[in-house]
């Protein structure tokens, strides 16, 4: 079966681009900062929501494991 390519595949020559290739390094930096600000603004409400119980339990287990490693390292 032939491999299917998504039209926005990064490996594609016609892949999606933000068009920053002609910008100066400062311009690219500003573009990325602006993109970051927009993403943060769009996803801020989601970030304020509590984590699902399953994720919260995993985080608690990770914290416990970290504390055990810290105690053993003394």
PDB file of N, CA, C, O and CB in Angstrom:
ATOM      1  N   UNK A   1       0.848  -1.171   0.000  1.00  0.00           N
ATOM      2  CA  UNK A   1       0.000   0.000   0.000  1.00  0.00           C
ATOM      3  C   UNK A   1       0.899   1.242   0.000  1.00  0.00           C
ATOM      4  O   UNK A   1       1.818   1.318   0.816  1.00  0.00           O
ATOM      5  CB  UNK A   1      -0.968  -0.006   1.227  1.00  0.00           C
ATOM      6  N   UNK A   2       0.670   2.197  -0.870  1.00  0.00           N
ATOM      7  CA  UNK A   2       1.524   3.384  -0.928  1.00  0.00           C
ATOM      8  C   UNK A   2       1.328   4.252   0.311  1.00  0.00           C
ATOM      9  O   UNK A   2       0.247   4.300   0.897  1.00  0.00           O
ATOM     10  CB  UNK A   2       1.229   4.199  -2.200  1.00  0.00           C
ATOM     11  N   UNK A   3       2.397   4.930   0.687  1.00  0.00           N
ATOM     12  CA  UNK A   3       2.355   5.821   1.838  1.00  0.00           C
ATOM     13  C   UNK A   3       1.552   7.070   1.479  1.00  0.00           C
ATOM     14  O   UNK A   3       1.773   7.684   0.436  1.00  0.00           O
ATOM     15  CB  UNK A   3       3.790   6.200   2.300  1.00  0.00           C
ATOM     16  N   UNK A   4       0.620   7.434   2.353  1.00  0.00           N
ATOM     17  CA  UNK A   4      -0.198   8.612   2.114  1.00  0.00           C
ATOM     18  C   UNK A   4       0.441   9.806   2.795  1.00  0.00           C
ATOM     19  O   UNK A   4       0.943   9.698   3.914  1.00  0.00           O
ATOM     20  CB  UNK A   4      -1.642   8.401   2.617  1.00  0.00           C
ATOM     21  N   UNK A   5       0.422  10.924   2.132  1.00  0.00           N
ATOM     22  CA  UNK A   5       1.001  12.141   2.685  1.00  0.00           C
ATOM     23  C   UNK A   5      -0.104  13.132   3.018  1.00  0.00           C
ATOM     24  O   UNK A   5      -1.017  13.368   2.227  1.00  0.00           O
ATOM     25  CB  UNK A   5       2.011  12.765   1.702  1.00  0.00           C
ATOM     26  N   UNK A   6       0.004  13.692   4.185  1.00  0.00           N
ATOM     27  CA  UNK A   6      -0.910  14.747   4.593  1.00  0.00           C
ATOM     28  C   UNK A   6      -0.481  16.025   3.875  1.00  0.00           C
ATOM     29  O   UNK A   6       0.717  16.267   3.733  1.00  0.00           O
ATOM     30  CB  UNK A   6      -0.915  14.936   6.158  1.00  0.00           C
ATOM     31  N   UNK A   7      -1.423  16.846   3.419  1.00  0.00           N
ATOM     32  CA  UNK A   7      -1.038  18.055   2.680  1.00  0.00           C
ATOM     33  C   UNK A   7      -0.189  19.021   3.495  1.00  0.00           C
ATOM     34  O   UNK A   7       0.499  19.862   2.916  1.00  0.00           O
ATOM     35  CB  UNK A   7      -2.269  18.768   2.201  1.00  0.00           C
ATOM     36  N   UNK A   8      -0.217  18.927   4.821  1.00  0.00           N
ATOM     37  CA  UNK A   8       0.570  19.818   5.657  1.00  0.00           C
ATOM     38  C   UNK A   8       1.720  19.091   6.333  1.00  0.00           C
ATOM     39  O   UNK A   8       2.255  19.573   7.332  1.00  0.00           O
ATOM     40  CB  UNK A   8      -0.310  20.468   6.697  1.00  0.00           C
ATOM     41  N   UNK A   9       2.104  17.943   5.805  1.00  0.00           N
ATOM     42  CA  UNK A   9       3.202  17.154   6.344  1.00  0.00           C
ATOM     43  C   UNK A   9       4.491  17.975   6.317  1.00  0.00           C
ATOM     44  O   UNK A   9       4.815  18.595   5.304  1.00  0.00           O
ATOM     45  CB  UNK A   9       3.374  15.840   5.547  1.00  0.00           C
ATOM     46  N   UNK A  10       5.223  17.979   7.433  1.00  0.00           N
ATOM     47  CA  UNK A  10       6.456  18.765   7.533  1.00  0.00           C
ATOM     48  C   UNK A  10       7.501  18.311   6.517  1.00  0.00           C
ATOM     49  O   UNK A  10       8.351  19.100   6.106  1.00  0.00           O
ATOM     50  CB  UNK A  10       7.031  18.668   8.944  1.00  0.00           C
ATOM     51  N   UNK A  11       7.443  17.063   6.118  1.00  0.00           N
ATOM     52  CA  UNK A  11       8.419  16.549   5.165  1.00  0.00           C
ATOM     53  C   UNK A  11       8.081  16.948   3.728  1.00  0.00           C
ATOM     54  O   UNK A  11       8.913  16.824   2.829  1.00  0.00           O
ATOM     55  CB  UNK A  11       8.505  15.038   5.275  1.00  0.00           C
ATOM     56  N   UNK A  12       6.885  17.414   3.527  1.00  0.00           N
ATOM     57  CA  UNK A  12       6.448  17.795   2.188  1.00  0.00           C
ATOM     58  C   UNK A  12       7.131  19.078   1.760  1.00  0.00           C
ATOM     59  O   UNK A  12       7.374  19.967   2.577  1.00  0.00           O
ATOM     60  CB  UNK A  12       4.923  17.961   2.137  1.00  0.00           C
ATOM     61  N   UNK A  13       7.439  19.170   0.485  1.00  0.00           N
ATOM     62  CA  UNK A  13       8.045  20.395  -0.038  1.00  0.00           C
ATOM     63  C   UNK A  13       7.070  21.556   0.034  1.00  0.00           C
ATOM     64  O   UNK A  13       7.480  22.715   0.109  1.00  0.00           O
ATOM     65  CB  UNK A  13       8.510  20.191  -1.480  1.00  0.00           C
ATOM     66  N   UNK A  14       5.797  21.252   0.013  1.00  0.00           N
ATOM     67  CA  UNK A  14       4.777  22.291   0.077  1.00  0.00           C
ATOM     68  C   UNK A  14       4.179  22.378   1.466  1.00  0.00           C
ATOM     69  O   UNK A  14       3.018  22.759   1.614  1.00  0.00           O
ATOM     70  CB  UNK A  14       3.682  22.031  -0.948  1.00  0.00           C
ATOM     71  N   UNK A  15       4.954  22.032   2.495  1.00  0.00           N
ATOM     72  CA  UNK A  15       4.461  22.009   3.857  1.00  0.00           C
ATOM     73  C   UNK A  15       4.019  23.376   4.349  1.00  0.00           C
ATOM     74  O   UNK A  15       4.322  24.403   3.740  1.00  0.00           O
ATOM     75  CB  UNK A  15       5.511  21.467   4.764  1.00  0.00           C
ATOM     76  N   UNK A  16       3.310  23.370   5.440  1.00  0.00           N
ATOM     77  CA  UNK A  16       2.793  24.587   6.038  1.00  0.00           C
ATOM     78  C   UNK A  16       3.940  25.435   6.545  1.00  0.00           C
ATOM     79  O   UNK A  16       4.934  24.907   7.044  1.00  0.00           O
ATOM     80  CB  UNK A  16       1.814  24.267   7.172  1.00  0.00           C
ATOM     81  N   UNK A  17       3.811  26.727   6.423  1.00  0.00           N
ATOM     82  CA  UNK A  17       4.850  27.643   6.869  1.00  0.00           C
ATOM     83  C   UNK A  17       4.213  28.915   7.383  1.00  0.00           C
ATOM     84  O   UNK A  17       3.137  29.308   6.931  1.00  0.00           O
ATOM     85  CB  UNK A  17       5.842  27.952   5.735  1.00  0.00           C
ATOM     86  N   UNK A  18       4.882  29.561   8.333  1.00  0.00           N
ATOM     87  CA  UNK A  18       4.388  30.851   8.806  1.00  0.00           C
ATOM     88  C   UNK A  18       4.996  31.984   8.008  1.00  0.00           C
ATOM     89  O   UNK A  18       4.730  33.154   8.283  1.00  0.00           O
ATOM     90  CB  UNK A  18       4.690  31.032  10.288  1.00  0.00           C
ATOM     91  N   UNK A  19       5.810  31.648   7.022  1.00  0.00           N
ATOM     92  CA  UNK A  19       6.372  32.659   6.142  1.00  0.00           C
ATOM     93  C   UNK A  19       7.423  33.526   6.793  1.00  0.00           C
ATOM     94  O   UNK A  19       7.517  34.716   6.492  1.00  0.00           O
ATOM     95  CB  UNK A  19       5.294  33.517   5.627  1.00  0.00           C
ATOM     96  N   UNK A  20       8.220  32.950   7.684  1.00  0.00           N
ATOM     97  CA  UNK A  20       9.210  33.746   8.394  1.00  0.00           C
ATOM     98  C   UNK A  20      10.589  33.673   7.762  1.00  0.00           C
ATOM     99  O   UNK A  20      11.541  34.230   8.309  1.00  0.00           O
ATOM    100  CB  UNK A  20       9.291  33.303   9.821  1.00  0.00           C
ATOM    101  N   UNK A  21      10.723  33.001   6.625  1.00  0.00           N
ATOM    102  CA  UNK A  21      12.023  32.799   6.002  1.00  0.00           C
ATOM    103  C   UNK A  21      12.707  34.079   5.558  1.00  0.00           C
ATOM    104  O   UNK A  21      13.936  34.131   5.513  1.00  0.00           O
ATOM    105  CB  UNK A  21      11.875  31.905   4.838  1.00  0.00           C
ATOM    106  N   UNK A  22      11.950  35.103   5.232  1.00  0.00           N
ATOM    107  CA  UNK A  22      12.529  36.351   4.749  1.00  0.00           C
ATOM    108  C   UNK A  22      12.699  37.392   5.848  1.00  0.00           C
ATOM    109  O   UNK A  22      13.109  38.519   5.571  1.00  0.00           O
ATOM    110  CB  UNK A  22      11.673  36.914   3.654  1.00  0.00           C
ATOM    111  N   UNK A  23      12.386  37.027   7.107  1.00  0.00           N
ATOM    112  CA  UNK A  23      12.506  37.972   8.205  1.00  0.00           C
ATOM    113  C   UNK A  23      13.920  37.973   8.774  1.00  0.00           C
ATOM    114  O   UNK A  23      14.651  36.989   8.662  1.00  0.00           O
ATOM    115  CB  UNK A  23      11.498  37.643   9.300  1.00  0.00           C
ATOM    116  N   UNK A  24      14.285  39.077   9.376  1.00  0.00           N
ATOM    117  CA  UNK A  24      15.561  39.152  10.088  1.00  0.00           C
ATOM    118  C   UNK A  24      15.441  38.307  11.357  1.00  0.00           C
ATOM    119  O   UNK A  24      14.328  37.964  11.757  1.00  0.00           O
ATOM    120  CB  UNK A  24      15.945  40.646  10.431  1.00  0.00           C
ATOM    121  N   UNK A  25      16.553  37.966  11.993  1.00  0.00           N
ATOM    122  CA  UNK A  25      16.455  37.225  13.263  1.00  0.00           C
ATOM    123  C   UNK A  25      15.585  37.941  14.298  1.00  0.00           C
ATOM    124  O   UNK A  25      14.843  37.295  15.038  1.00  0.00           O
ATOM    125  CB  UNK A  25      17.846  37.003  13.840  1.00  0.00           C
ATOM    126  N   UNK A  26      15.673  39.262  14.351  1.00  0.00           N
ATOM    127  CA  UNK A  26      14.836  40.024  15.280  1.00  0.00           C
ATOM    128  C   UNK A  26      13.370  39.895  14.888  1.00  0.00           C
ATOM    129  O   UNK A  26      12.505  39.721  15.747  1.00  0.00           O
ATOM    130  CB  UNK A  26      15.257  41.511  15.306  1.00  0.00           C
ATOM    131  N   UNK A  27      13.095  39.980  13.603  1.00  0.00           N
ATOM    132  CA  UNK A  27      11.720  39.836  13.125  1.00  0.00           C
ATOM    133  C   UNK A  27      11.162  38.454  13.417  1.00  0.00           C
ATOM    134  O   UNK A  27      10.004  38.320  13.813  1.00  0.00           O
ATOM    135  CB  UNK A  27      11.651  40.112  11.636  1.00  0.00           C
ATOM    136  N   UNK A  28      11.984  37.417  13.221  1.00  0.00           N
ATOM    137  CA  UNK A  28      11.558  36.053  13.535  1.00  0.00           C
ATOM    138  C   UNK A  28      11.265  35.921  15.020  1.00  0.00           C
ATOM    139  O   UNK A  28      10.276  35.299  15.408  1.00  0.00           O
ATOM    140  CB  UNK A  28      12.631  35.036  13.110  1.00  0.00           C
ATOM    141  N   UNK A  29      12.122  36.504  15.852  1.00  0.00           N
ATOM    142  CA  UNK A  29      11.923  36.449  17.296  1.00  0.00           C
ATOM    143  C   UNK A  29      10.608  37.117  17.687  1.00  0.00           C
ATOM    144  O   UNK A  29       9.842  36.576  18.484  1.00  0.00           O
ATOM    145  CB  UNK A  29      13.094  37.118  18.023  1.00  0.00           C
ATOM    146  N   UNK A  30      10.355  38.290  17.123  1.00  0.00           N
ATOM    147  CA  UNK A  30       9.110  39.003  17.424  1.00  0.00           C
ATOM    148  C   UNK A  30       7.891  38.215  16.942  1.00  0.00           C
ATOM    149  O   UNK A  30       6.869  38.164  17.627  1.00  0.00           O
ATOM    150  CB  UNK A  30       9.123  40.396  16.777  1.00  0.00           C
ATOM    151  N   UNK A  31       8.002  37.609  15.776  1.00  0.00           N
ATOM    152  CA  UNK A  31       6.904  36.801  15.247  1.00  0.00           C
ATOM    153  C   UNK A  31       6.600  35.635  16.189  1.00  0.00           C
ATOM    154  O   UNK A  31       5.436  35.365  16.488  1.00  0.00           O
ATOM    155  CB  UNK A  31       7.249  36.275  13.834  1.00  0.00           C
ATOM    156  N   UNK A  32       7.633  34.951  16.652  1.00  0.00           N
ATOM    157  CA  UNK A  32       7.435  33.818  17.556  1.00  0.00           C
ATOM    158  C   UNK A  32       6.885  34.269  18.908  1.00  0.00           C
ATOM    159  O   UNK A  32       6.051  33.580  19.495  1.00  0.00           O
ATOM    160  CB  UNK A  32       8.751  33.065  17.753  1.00  0.00           C
ATOM    161  N   UNK A  33       7.342  35.417  19.406  1.00  0.00           N
ATOM    162  CA  UNK A  33       6.805  35.946  20.667  1.00  0.00           C
ATOM    163  C   UNK A  33       5.321  36.254  20.518  1.00  0.00           C
ATOM    164  O   UNK A  33       4.524  35.946  21.404  1.00  0.00           O
ATOM    165  CB  UNK A  33       7.574  37.217  21.103  1.00  0.00           C
ATOM    166  N   UNK A  34       4.955  36.864  19.396  1.00  0.00           N
ATOM    167  CA  UNK A  34       3.556  37.200  19.153  1.00  0.00           C
ATOM    168  C   UNK A  34       2.715  35.932  19.042  1.00  0.00           C
ATOM    169  O   UNK A  34       1.610  35.863  19.581  1.00  0.00           O
ATOM    170  CB  UNK A  34       3.417  38.048  17.875  1.00  0.00           C
ATOM    171  N   UNK A  35       3.239  34.938  18.347  1.00  0.00           N
ATOM    172  CA  UNK A  35       2.539  33.660  18.234  1.00  0.00           C
ATOM    173  C   UNK A  35       2.337  33.045  19.612  1.00  0.00           C
ATOM    174  O   UNK A  35       1.254  32.547  19.920  1.00  0.00           O
ATOM    175  CB  UNK A  35       3.317  32.691  17.324  1.00  0.00           C
ATOM    176  N   UNK A  36       3.368  33.076  20.435  1.00  0.00           N
ATOM    177  CA  UNK A  36       3.266  32.555  21.797  1.00  0.00           C
ATOM    178  C   UNK A  36       2.222  33.284  22.617  1.00  0.00           C
ATOM    179  O   UNK A  36       1.448  32.659  23.342  1.00  0.00           O
ATOM    180  CB  UNK A  36       4.600  32.644  22.488  1.00  0.00           C
ATOM    181  N   UNK A  37       2.196  34.607  22.507  1.00  0.00           N
ATOM    182  CA  UNK A  37       1.193  35.405  23.234  1.00  0.00           C
ATOM    183  C   UNK A  37      -0.217  35.038  22.786  1.00  0.00           C
ATOM    184  O   UNK A  37      -1.119  34.903  23.613  1.00  0.00           O
ATOM    185  CB  UNK A  37       1.440  36.916  23.019  1.00  0.00           C
ATOM    186  N   UNK A  38      -0.408  34.876  21.472  1.00  0.00           N
ATOM    187  CA  UNK A  38      -1.732  34.525  20.964  1.00  0.00           C
ATOM    188  C   UNK A  38      -2.161  33.142  21.437  1.00  0.00           C
ATOM    189  O   UNK A  38      -3.312  32.946  21.824  1.00  0.00           O
ATOM    190  CB  UNK A  38      -1.745  34.583  19.439  1.00  0.00           C
ATOM    191  N   UNK A  39      -1.244  32.186  21.407  1.00  0.00           N
ATOM    192  CA  UNK A  39      -1.576  30.841  21.881  1.00  0.00           C
ATOM    193  C   UNK A  39      -1.917  30.851  23.361  1.00  0.00           C
ATOM    194  O   UNK A  39      -2.879  30.213  23.789  1.00  0.00           O
ATOM    195  CB  UNK A  39      -0.417  29.880  21.618  1.00  0.00           C
ATOM    196  N   UNK A  40      -1.121  31.580  24.145  1.00  0.00           N
ATOM    197  CA  UNK A  40      -1.383  31.657  25.578  1.00  0.00           C
ATOM    198  C   UNK A  40      -2.746  32.287  25.848  1.00  0.00           C
ATOM    199  O   UNK A  40      -3.492  31.817  26.707  1.00  0.00           O
ATOM    200  CB  UNK A  40      -0.280  32.459  26.281  1.00  0.00           C
ATOM    201  N   UNK A  41      -3.069  33.347  25.116  1.00  0.00           N
ATOM    202  CA  UNK A  41      -4.354  34.012  25.285  1.00  0.00           C
ATOM    203  C   UNK A  41      -5.508  33.068  24.921  1.00  0.00           C
ATOM    204  O   UNK A  41      -6.522  33.030  25.618  1.00  0.00           O
ATOM    205  CB  UNK A  41      -4.411  35.287  24.425  1.00  0.00           C
ATOM    206  N   UNK A  42      -5.356  32.317  23.843  1.00  0.00           N
ATOM    207  CA  UNK A  42      -6.418  31.414  23.406  1.00  0.00           C
ATOM    208  C   UNK A  42      -6.610  30.234  24.344  1.00  0.00           C
ATOM    209  O   UNK A  42      -7.735  29.767  24.522  1.00  0.00           O
ATOM    210  CB  UNK A  42      -6.123  30.910  22.023  1.00  0.00           C
ATOM    211  N   UNK A  43      -5.528  29.743  24.950  1.00  0.00           N
ATOM    212  CA  UNK A  43      -5.623  28.550  25.777  1.00  0.00           C
ATOM    213  C   UNK A  43      -5.645  28.846  27.274  1.00  0.00           C
ATOM    214  O   UNK A  43      -5.720  27.911  28.073  1.00  0.00           O
ATOM    215  CB  UNK A  43      -4.481  27.641  25.470  1.00  0.00           C
ATOM    216  N   UNK A  44      -5.582  30.113  27.681  1.00  0.00           N
ATOM    217  CA  UNK A  44      -5.567  30.467  29.090  1.00  0.00           C
ATOM    218  C   UNK A  44      -6.753  29.898  29.862  1.00  0.00           C
ATOM    219  O   UNK A  44      -6.555  29.360  30.951  1.00  0.00           O
ATOM    220  CB  UNK A  44      -5.544  31.955  29.232  1.00  0.00           C
ATOM    221  N   UNK A  45      -7.979  29.993  29.345  1.00  0.00           N
ATOM    222  CA  UNK A  45      -9.098  29.415  30.099  1.00  0.00           C
ATOM    223  C   UNK A  45      -8.921  27.911  30.350  1.00  0.00           C
ATOM    224  O   UNK A  45      -9.269  27.414  31.421  1.00  0.00           O
ATOM    225  CB  UNK A  45     -10.407  29.658  29.353  1.00  0.00           C
ATOM    226  N   UNK A  46      -8.392  27.207  29.381  1.00  0.00           N
ATOM    227  CA  UNK A  46      -8.183  25.772  29.538  1.00  0.00           C
ATOM    228  C   UNK A  46      -7.120  25.489  30.604  1.00  0.00           C
ATOM    229  O   UNK A  46      -7.231  24.520  31.355  1.00  0.00           O
ATOM    230  CB  UNK A  46      -7.773  25.143  28.198  1.00  0.00           C
ATOM    231  N   UNK A  47      -6.095  26.337  30.665  1.00  0.00           N
ATOM    232  CA  UNK A  47      -5.025  26.134  31.636  1.00  0.00           C
ATOM    233  C   UNK A  47      -5.488  26.370  33.063  1.00  0.00           C
ATOM    234  O   UNK A  47      -4.878  25.866  34.005  1.00  0.00           O
ATOM    235  CB  UNK A  47      -3.864  27.043  31.325  1.00  0.00           C
ATOM    236  N   UNK A  48      -6.559  27.130  33.229  1.00  0.00           N
ATOM    237  CA  UNK A  48      -7.092  27.403  34.563  1.00  0.00           C
ATOM    238  C   UNK A  48      -7.975  26.275  35.084  1.00  0.00           C
ATOM    239  O   UNK A  48      -8.263  26.217  36.279  1.00  0.00           O
ATOM    240  CB  UNK A  48      -7.878  28.693  34.549  1.00  0.00           C
ATOM    241  N   UNK A  49      -8.406  25.379  34.197  1.00  0.00           N
ATOM    242  CA  UNK A  49      -9.249  24.259  34.605  1.00  0.00           C
ATOM    243  C   UNK A  49      -8.424  23.264  35.409  1.00  0.00           C
ATOM    244  O   UNK A  49      -7.237  23.081  35.139  1.00  0.00           O
ATOM    245  CB  UNK A  49      -9.886  23.570  33.375  1.00  0.00           C
ATOM    246  N   UNK A  50      -9.043  22.621  36.394  1.00  0.00           N
ATOM    247  CA  UNK A  50      -8.296  21.610  37.154  1.00  0.00           C
ATOM    248  C   UNK A  50      -7.968  20.402  36.269  1.00  0.00           C
ATOM    249  O   UNK A  50      -8.697  20.075  35.332  1.00  0.00           O
ATOM    250  CB  UNK A  50      -9.106  21.160  38.396  1.00  0.00           C
ATOM    251  N   UNK A  51      -6.864  19.762  36.593  1.00  0.00           N
ATOM    252  CA  UNK A  51      -6.457  18.574  35.839  1.00  0.00           C
ATOM    253  C   UNK A  51      -7.437  17.437  36.126  1.00  0.00           C
ATOM    254  O   UNK A  51      -7.968  17.347  37.233  1.00  0.00           O
ATOM    255  CB  UNK A  51      -4.997  18.151  36.203  1.00  0.00           C
ATOM    256  N   UNK A  52      -7.682  16.571  35.144  1.00  0.00           N
ATOM    257  CA  UNK A  52      -8.542  15.408  35.394  1.00  0.00           C
ATOM    258  C   UNK A  52      -7.948  14.550  36.520  1.00  0.00           C
ATOM    259  O   UNK A  52      -6.737  14.547  36.738  1.00  0.00           O
ATOM    260  CB  UNK A  52      -8.715  14.562  34.096  1.00  0.00           C
ATOM    261  N   UNK A  53      -8.815  13.827  37.225  1.00  0.00           N
ATOM    262  CA  UNK A  53      -8.384  13.008  38.362  1.00  0.00           C
ATOM    263  C   UNK A  53      -7.245  12.069  37.989  1.00  0.00           C
ATOM    264  O   UNK A  53      -6.296  11.913  38.757  1.00  0.00           O
ATOM    265  CB  UNK A  53      -9.555  12.202  38.902  1.00  0.00           C
ATOM    266  N   UNK A  54      -7.328  11.451  36.835  1.00  0.00           N
ATOM    267  CA  UNK A  54      -6.301  10.497  36.404  1.00  0.00           C
ATOM    268  C   UNK A  54      -4.935  11.181  36.305  1.00  0.00           C
ATOM    269  O   UNK A  54      -3.925  10.623  36.734  1.00  0.00           O
ATOM    270  CB  UNK A  54      -6.682   9.868  35.044  1.00  0.00           C
ATOM    271  N   UNK A  55      -4.910  12.370  35.746  1.00  0.00           N
ATOM    272  CA  UNK A  55      -3.668  13.119  35.608  1.00  0.00           C
ATOM    273  C   UNK A  55      -3.176  13.566  36.981  1.00  0.00           C
ATOM    274  O   UNK A  55      -1.977  13.512  37.258  1.00  0.00           O
ATOM    275  CB  UNK A  55      -3.863  14.336  34.677  1.00  0.00           C
ATOM    276  N   UNK A  56      -4.088  14.006  37.840  1.00  0.00           N
ATOM    277  CA  UNK A  56      -3.716  14.441  39.185  1.00  0.00           C
ATOM    278  C   UNK A  56      -3.084  13.294  39.968  1.00  0.00           C
ATOM    279  O   UNK A  56      -2.105  13.503  40.685  1.00  0.00           O
ATOM    280  CB  UNK A  56      -4.945  14.983  39.936  1.00  0.00           C
ATOM    281  N   UNK A  57      -3.627  12.092  39.839  1.00  0.00           N
ATOM    282  CA  UNK A  57      -3.049  10.928  40.529  1.00  0.00           C
ATOM    283  C   UNK A  57      -1.651  10.622  40.002  1.00  0.00           C
ATOM    284  O   UNK A  57      -0.753  10.299  40.779  1.00  0.00           O
ATOM    285  CB  UNK A  57      -3.957   9.693  40.360  1.00  0.00           C
ATOM    286  N   UNK A  58      -1.463  10.722  38.695  1.00  0.00           N
ATOM    287  CA  UNK A  58      -0.134  10.500  38.122  1.00  0.00           C
ATOM    288  C   UNK A  58       0.871  11.534  38.634  1.00  0.00           C
ATOM    289  O   UNK A  58       2.013  11.194  38.944  1.00  0.00           O
ATOM    290  CB  UNK A  58      -0.201  10.547  36.589  1.00  0.00           C
ATOM    291  N   UNK A  59       0.445  12.789  38.721  1.00  0.00           N
ATOM    292  CA  UNK A  59       1.325  13.836  39.234  1.00  0.00           C
ATOM    293  C   UNK A  59       1.701  13.584  40.692  1.00  0.00           C
ATOM    294  O   UNK A  59       2.846  13.800  41.090  1.00  0.00           O
ATOM    295  CB  UNK A  59       0.656  15.203  39.095  1.00  0.00           C
ATOM    296  N   UNK A  60       0.740  13.131  41.479  1.00  0.00           N
ATOM    297  CA  UNK A  60       1.018  12.814  42.881  1.00  0.00           C
ATOM    298  C   UNK A  60       2.029  11.670  42.994  1.00  0.00           C
ATOM    299  O   UNK A  60       2.929  11.713  43.834  1.00  0.00           O
ATOM    300  CB  UNK A  60      -0.283  12.446  43.615  1.00  0.00           C
ATOM    301  N   UNK A  61       1.880  10.657  42.154  1.00  0.00           N
ATOM    302  CA  UNK A  61       2.834   9.537  42.169  1.00  0.00           C
ATOM    303  C   UNK A  61       4.234  10.004  41.771  1.00  0.00           C
ATOM    304  O   UNK A  61       5.224   9.560  42.352  1.00  0.00           O
ATOM    305  CB  UNK A  61       2.363   8.417  41.219  1.00  0.00           C
ATOM    306  N   UNK A  62       4.318  10.889  40.792  1.00  0.00           N
ATOM    307  CA  UNK A  62       5.615  11.429  40.386  1.00  0.00           C
ATOM    308  C   UNK A  62       6.262  12.222  41.524  1.00  0.00           C
ATOM    309  O   UNK A  62       7.464  12.106  41.760  1.00  0.00           O
ATOM    310  CB  UNK A  62       5.456  12.319  39.144  1.00  0.00           C
ATOM    311  N   UNK A  63       5.464  13.024  42.222  1.00  0.00           N
ATOM    312  CA  UNK A  63       5.993  13.791  43.349  1.00  0.00           C
ATOM    313  C   UNK A  63       6.491  12.861  44.452  1.00  0.00           C
ATOM    314  O   UNK A  63       7.550  13.103  45.031  1.00  0.00           O
ATOM    315  CB  UNK A  63       4.920  14.743  43.901  1.00  0.00           C
ATOM    316  N   UNK A  64       5.739  11.801  44.749  1.00  0.00           N
ATOM    317  CA  UNK A  64       6.156  10.844  45.770  1.00  0.00           C
ATOM    318  C   UNK A  64       7.458  10.166  45.373  1.00  0.00           C
ATOM    319  O   UNK A  64       8.354   9.998  46.201  1.00  0.00           O
ATOM    320  CB  UNK A  64       5.063   9.796  46.002  1.00  0.00           C
ATOM    321  N   UNK A  65       7.564   9.776  44.104  1.00  0.00           N
ATOM    322  CA  UNK A  65       8.785   9.128  43.629  1.00  0.00           C
ATOM    323  C   UNK A  65       9.962  10.091  43.727  1.00  0.00           C
ATOM    324  O   UNK A  65      11.064   9.677  44.088  1.00  0.00           O
ATOM    325  CB  UNK A  65       8.613   8.635  42.176  1.00  0.00           C
ATOM    326  N   UNK A  66       9.751  11.364  43.414  1.00  0.00           N
ATOM    327  CA  UNK A  66      10.818  12.364  43.500  1.00  0.00           C
ATOM    328  C   UNK A  66      11.261  12.548  44.944  1.00  0.00           C
ATOM    329  O   UNK A  66      12.457  12.651  45.218  1.00  0.00           O
ATOM    330  CB  UNK A  66      10.351  13.707  42.914  1.00  0.00           C
ATOM    331  N   UNK A  67      10.301  12.590  45.874  1.00  0.00           N
ATOM    332  CA  UNK A  67      10.648  12.730  47.291  1.00  0.00           C
ATOM    333  C   UNK A  67      11.459  11.526  47.774  1.00  0.00           C
ATOM    334  O   UNK A  67      12.404  11.680  48.547  1.00  0.00           O
ATOM    335  CB  UNK A  67       9.372  12.887  48.144  1.00  0.00           C
ATOM    336  N   UNK A  68      11.089  10.340  47.322  1.00  0.00           N
ATOM    337  CA  UNK A  68      11.827   9.127  47.716  1.00  0.00           C
ATOM    338  C   UNK A  68      13.250   9.178  47.185  1.00  0.00           C
ATOM    339  O   UNK A  68      14.189   8.825  47.899  1.00  0.00           O
ATOM    340  CB  UNK A  68      11.114   7.855  47.199  1.00  0.00           C
ATOM    341  N   UNK A  69      13.424   9.615  45.933  1.00  0.00           N
ATOM    342  CA  UNK A  69      14.759   9.746  45.362  1.00  0.00           C
ATOM    343  C   UNK A  69      15.575  10.777  46.117  1.00  0.00           C
ATOM    344  O   UNK A  69      16.763  10.570  46.366  1.00  0.00           O
ATOM    345  CB  UNK A  69      14.674  10.122  43.888  1.00  0.00           C
ATOM    346  N   UNK A  70      14.948  11.888  46.484  1.00  0.00           N
ATOM    347  CA  UNK A  70      15.655  12.927  47.236  1.00  0.00           C
ATOM    348  C   UNK A  70      16.083  12.411  48.601  1.00  0.00           C
ATOM    349  O   UNK A  70      17.193  12.690  49.053  1.00  0.00           O
ATOM    350  CB  UNK A  70      14.773  14.171  47.397  1.00  0.00           C
ATOM    351  N   UNK A  71      15.193  11.648  49.269  1.00  0.00           N
ATOM    352  CA  UNK A  71      15.516  11.106  50.593  1.00  0.00           C
ATOM    353  C   UNK A  71      16.637  10.074  50.519  1.00  0.00           C
ATOM    354  O   UNK A  71      17.478  10.004  51.415  1.00  0.00           O
ATOM    355  CB  UNK A  71      14.274  10.477  51.225  1.00  0.00           C
ATOM    356  N   UNK A  72      16.652   9.274  49.455  1.00  0.00           N
ATOM    357  CA  UNK A  72      17.691   8.258  49.293  1.00  0.00           C
ATOM    358  C   UNK A  72      19.040   8.895  48.941  1.00  0.00           C
ATOM    359  O   UNK A  72      20.088   8.312  49.218  1.00  0.00           O
ATOM    360  CB  UNK A  72      17.284   7.249  48.207  1.00  0.00           C
ATOM    361  N   UNK A  73      19.022  10.056  48.349  1.00  0.00           N
ATOM    362  CA  UNK A  73      20.243  10.721  47.918  1.00  0.00           C
ATOM    363  C   UNK A  73      20.964  11.435  49.059  1.00  0.00           C
ATOM    364  O   UNK A  73      22.090  11.897  48.877  1.00  0.00           O
ATOM    365  CB  UNK A  73      19.925  11.706  46.827  1.00  0.00           C
ATOM    366  N   UNK A  74      20.346  11.533  50.215  1.00  0.00           N
ATOM    367  CA  UNK A  74      20.976  12.228  51.349  1.00  0.00           C
ATOM    368  C   UNK A  74      22.114  11.511  51.894  1.00  0.00           C
ATOM    369  O   UNK A  74      22.738  11.976  52.847  1.00  0.00           O
ATOM    370  CB  UNK A  74      20.023  12.458  52.423  1.00  0.00           C
TER     371      UNK A  74
END
